[in-house]
Amino acid sequence: MLHQWLRMSPSDSFDSVLKRYRGVGPGFDFLRIFLALVIFVGHAKWLAGLSGMAIETVAHQASLAASHAAGLDGGVLNVTPWTGLGRPFKLALVPMFFALSGFLVMGSAVRLKSTSTFLAHRVLRIFPALVVEVALSACVLGWWFTTVPLDQYVSDPQFFRYFRNTWGDISYSLPGVFASNPVPFLVNVNLWTLPSEFYCYLAMALLMVTRLVYHRGVFSVLMLLVTLGLAMAHALTGMSAPQGPYPAHVVVYYFFMGVLFFHWKERIPANPWLFLASMPLSYLLLMSNAMTYVAPVVVAYMTLFVGLLPIPKSRLLSSGDYSYGLYLYGFPITQALVAWRPQWFSGSLPAFLWLLLAATVLSFAFAAISWHLIEKHALALKSWLPPRWFPVPARGSKA
C-alpha cells in the first residue's frame, strides 16, 4: 500500500525510479528549496537574538572589534557548541545538501566525460550570481549600513578583502556594517560552505582527469580507504568532532558519499520502509561523534529517497531554481532588516515572526531576480561550450 501511494514497486531501485522520471528525481527541487528554507529560518531566529548561539558570537565579535576595530577578521568564526536534542537536525542540513549535490554532479560528470567542460559548467553555475551578490553586499548594503565615514569604508582593507569571497577566501564582515545588531558584524555567514564546494569540484576534476571516478569498483575501494583513514584519524585525534557545523572535510565526504550512491543506484532499493527506518537511525548516528563516518550512508539514503518522491511541483518551483539565490541573499537581507528597524525585528517571538515574513518575501524576490536576470542566462551559455575540449580515451563508467 505504501509503495503504491509513493508510486513505487517493491522491486524499485534508485535507478529504476530515476528512469521513470527521465533521469530527474521529482523531489530534488523541493529538497533543495526545503533545506535552504530550514537553514534560513534557523539563521533568522539567531539574527533576531532568540538563539543561544548569538550570545557566544556577540562576546566573540566584541573582542575582535576591540582588537581589529572593524569586527570579524578573515574567515574566523566561533559559535556556541551545538548540544541537546536538536543537534542532529542542525548537523544534517548542510551535509544533506552536499550528498544531493554529489549525486547530481556525478550524473553530470558521466554525461560530459570532459573535465574542462565539467569545470566550465560549475563556473557558470556558481560564479556569476556569487560575484553579483558579493558586489551588492560590499557596495550597496555595506555603504548603506556602515557606521564609519564612507571614505574610510571604501579605503579600509577589509572592504577590499570582502571581494575575495568570490574565489572562496572567506571574509564575513565589512567595516562598521551591522555593528549594533544582536549578531554584530556578520554580513553573510552562509558563505562558509563555499570552500568545501570548491574542494569538491576540484577533487572531482582530478578524479575525472585520472578516470578513477568513472570506475565503480575503483572508486568504491578509494572511498573505503578514505573512510578507514578518516575514521582512524578521528578516533586518534577527534579531528572531525564538530563544535557547531561539521568541519569542511566531513562536508566534502558527504559529497562523495552522494557520488558513491550514484555509482550503485541500480543496486540501492527505493524502499519506503528503509526510508522510514533511516530517519530515526540518522538521528541516533548524528548524536554520536564516534559515528561521524557511519552516519553519511544513512543520511545520504534518506536524502536521496526524498528526492525520488513524486512531490508535485508548485508554480513557484516550476518557474526557476531559487535555492542558490536564497542561500546567497537570505542572511544579508535578514541582517539588514534587523539593522534597519531593531525595535521591530528583534527580542521577542512576535517580532521574530514579522522579521521572518519580511525576510522571506524579500529573499525570494532577490532569489527570483538573481535566477531570471543572472543565473538562467549564465547557464544558457553551456550550449556554447564544446562537448569536449580535449580528446579523452573512451572508458566504461563501471568496473
Secondary structure by P-SEA (a helix, b strand, c coil): cccccccccccccaaaaaaaacccccaaaaaaaaaaaaaaaaaaaaaacccaaaaaaaaaaaaaaaaccccccccccccccccccaaaaaaaaaaaaaaaaaaaaaaaaaacccaaaaaaaaaaaccaaaaaaaaaaacccccccccccaaaaaacaaaaaaacccccccccccccccccccccccccccccaaaaaaaaaaaaaaaaaacccccaaaaaaaaaaaaaaaaaaaaacccccccccccaaaaaaaaaaaaaaaaacccccccaaaaaaaaaaaaaaaacccaaaaaaaaaaaaaaaaaacccccccccccccaaaaaaacaaaaaaaaaaaccccccccaaaaaaaaaaaaaaaaaaaaaaaaccaaaaaaccccccccccccccccccc
